[in-house]
Amino acid sequence: MPGNIAGELMDFVVPRFCLHCEEHLAVNQYFLCNNCLLRETRLDTLQLIDCLYERFGFELATWMFSVVKFEEWSAFRTMVHFLKYKGLFKAGEYLGKILGNELVARMDTSEIDYIIPVPLHRLKLIERGYNQSLLIAKGVSLVTGIPINQKAIKRARYTAAQVETETKHERHSNIKGAFKVIDSGKIEGKNILIVDDVITTGSTIREVATELKNSGANELYAASILVA
């Protein structure tokens, strides 16, 4: 009870608002209000199977999971935007926990050995200050207990942001050869969950997955907050 009173007092002094609809947040709400969360329609199994086949086929990735479809009105799109472009790094773990809970509800995560967040090039990391995919992966790890491996693969060359490319072919060309496995001993025979913020054409995760497969990875899974 004292904690609730303290929280209510703090909210009175420094009120917090939903990042999406700008309604006042209750004491037990963070970033998004319950109304915005409840309006988000989760992707069902058939939709996820279609997404998997369209982007990766059934050979490269065993399963793909995204929380919701990318829509302009989506509260999760707003959250990813704040995370990626507005410096709201704390939103990463929040989104990752949501993703982690969805994963646990949909699949057996105990067979996954590592989570690998899509790595940023060091220059992009300096520019942004953090890797949003790593922050999301940390939230997933907290829920699932799956350890994160940041050292097995790196971004070997700087690339333009995928959002700046216009066609599927340009996305493929832009990201080709961008990643390199640096510790194949941690990859061989392992089941790996690759985490990113948004999956669009799948070019980025496909390039990461190809490198991991070439280094002997076993089952690969892809996960993101949004799929476009």
ZIDAQUI-V18181 format. One record per residue. N is the residue number from 1. D_FIRST is the distance of its C-alpha to the first C-alpha in Angstrom with 2 decimals. Layout:
# ZIDAQUI-V18181
n->N d_first->D_FIRST
n->N d_first->D_FIRST
This chain:
# ZIDAQUI-V18181
n->1 d_first->0.00
n->2 d_first->3.84
n->3 d_first->5.32
n->4 d_first->5.12
n->5 d_first->6.32
n->6 d_first->8.63
n->7 d_first->9.80
n->8 d_first->10.59
n->9 d_first->12.32
n->10 d_first->14.21
n->11 d_first->15.29
n->12 d_first->16.53
n->13 d_first->18.51
n->14 d_first->19.72
n->15 d_first->19.51
n->16 d_first->20.18
n->17 d_first->22.65
n->18 d_first->24.00
n->19 d_first->27.04
n->20 d_first->29.08
n->21 d_first->28.59
n->22 d_first->26.85
n->23 d_first->24.27
n->24 d_first->20.92
n->25 d_first->18.49
n->26 d_first->15.03
n->27 d_first->12.15
n->28 d_first->12.85
n->29 d_first->16.58
n->30 d_first->19.05
n->31 d_first->22.65
n->32 d_first->23.32
n->33 d_first->21.77
n->34 d_first->21.69
n->35 d_first->24.76
n->36 d_first->26.78
n->37 d_first->25.85
n->38 d_first->26.83
n->39 d_first->30.09
n->40 d_first->31.24
n->41 d_first->33.83
n->42 d_first->33.97
n->43 d_first->37.50
n->44 d_first->38.89
n->45 d_first->41.12
n->46 d_first->44.40
n->47 d_first->43.42
n->48 d_first->42.46
n->49 d_first->45.78
n->50 d_first->47.63
n->51 d_first->45.85
n->52 d_first->46.70
n->53 d_first->50.33
n->54 d_first->50.85
n->55 d_first->49.57
n->56 d_first->50.32
n->57 d_first->52.47
n->58 d_first->51.74
n->59 d_first->53.41
n->60 d_first->51.46
n->61 d_first->47.90
n->62 d_first->46.85
n->63 d_first->43.87
n->64 d_first->42.12
n->65 d_first->38.62
n->66 d_first->37.11
n->67 d_first->33.96
n->68 d_first->35.50
n->69 d_first->38.75
n->70 d_first->39.21
n->71 d_first->39.19
n->72 d_first->39.06
n->73 d_first->36.31
n->74 d_first->34.13
n->75 d_first->30.66
n->76 d_first->31.29
n->77 d_first->34.52
n->78 d_first->32.66
n->79 d_first->30.32
n->80 d_first->33.35
n->81 d_first->35.11
n->82 d_first->32.36
n->83 d_first->32.27
n->84 d_first->36.03
n->85 d_first->37.23
n->86 d_first->34.47
n->87 d_first->33.26
n->88 d_first->29.75
n->89 d_first->29.93
n->90 d_first->26.22
n->91 d_first->26.87
n->92 d_first->29.16
n->93 d_first->26.72
n->94 d_first->24.55
n->95 d_first->27.75
n->96 d_first->28.88
n->97 d_first->25.89
n->98 d_first->26.67
n->99 d_first->30.29
n->100 d_first->29.54
n->101 d_first->27.64
n->102 d_first->30.55
n->103 d_first->33.06
n->104 d_first->31.54
n->105 d_first->31.59
n->106 d_first->35.21
n->107 d_first->37.03
n->108 d_first->37.32
n->109 d_first->36.16
n->110 d_first->37.01
n->111 d_first->40.62
n->112 d_first->39.92
n->113 d_first->40.77
n->114 d_first->39.72
n->115 d_first->38.04
n->116 d_first->40.31
n->117 d_first->39.01
n->118 d_first->41.90
n->119 d_first->42.94
n->120 d_first->43.55
n->121 d_first->46.69
n->122 d_first->46.13
n->123 d_first->47.27
n->124 d_first->44.75
n->125 d_first->42.04
n->126 d_first->43.06
n->127 d_first->43.10
n->128 d_first->39.67
n->129 d_first->37.98
n->130 d_first->36.45
n->131 d_first->37.36
n->132 d_first->35.15
n->133 d_first->36.31
n->134 d_first->35.22
n->135 d_first->31.69
n->136 d_first->31.54
n->137 d_first->33.09
n->138 d_first->30.39
n->139 d_first->27.75
n->140 d_first->30.12
n->141 d_first->30.62
n->142 d_first->26.95
n->143 d_first->26.73
n->144 d_first->30.21
n->145 d_first->30.88
n->146 d_first->34.25
n->147 d_first->35.41
n->148 d_first->36.55
n->149 d_first->40.16
n->150 d_first->40.97
n->151 d_first->44.30
n->152 d_first->46.42
n->153 d_first->47.36
n->154 d_first->47.61
n->155 d_first->48.59
n->156 d_first->52.20
n->157 d_first->53.07
n->158 d_first->51.52
n->159 d_first->51.46
n->160 d_first->50.86
n->161 d_first->47.56
n->162 d_first->48.09
n->163 d_first->46.93
n->164 d_first->50.01
n->165 d_first->52.39
n->166 d_first->53.70
n->167 d_first->55.04
n->168 d_first->54.23
n->169 d_first->57.32
n->170 d_first->56.22
n->171 d_first->52.84
n->172 d_first->54.64
n->173 d_first->57.10
n->174 d_first->54.48
n->175 d_first->52.45
n->176 d_first->55.45
n->177 d_first->55.67
n->178 d_first->52.52
n->179 d_first->50.95
n->180 d_first->52.31
n->181 d_first->51.23
n->182 d_first->51.35
n->183 d_first->50.49
n->184 d_first->52.01
n->185 d_first->51.35
n->186 d_first->47.64
n->187 d_first->48.55
n->188 d_first->51.30
n->189 d_first->50.35
n->190 d_first->46.67
n->191 d_first->44.53
n->192 d_first->42.78
n->193 d_first->40.17
n->194 d_first->41.04
n->195 d_first->38.18
n->196 d_first->38.67
n->197 d_first->36.79
n->198 d_first->39.38
n->199 d_first->42.38
n->200 d_first->45.14
n->201 d_first->48.60
n->202 d_first->47.37
n->203 d_first->49.85
n->204 d_first->47.51
n->205 d_first->46.05
n->206 d_first->49.53
n->207 d_first->50.97
n->208 d_first->48.32
n->209 d_first->48.81
n->210 d_first->52.58
n->211 d_first->52.44
n->212 d_first->50.20
n->213 d_first->52.53
n->214 d_first->55.54
n->215 d_first->53.99
n->216 d_first->53.63
n->217 d_first->50.11
n->218 d_first->49.76
n->219 d_first->47.31
n->220 d_first->45.71
n->221 d_first->42.72
n->222 d_first->41.65
n->223 d_first->38.20
n->224 d_first->36.87
n->225 d_first->34.28
n->226 d_first->37.05
n->227 d_first->40.61
n->228 d_first->43.09
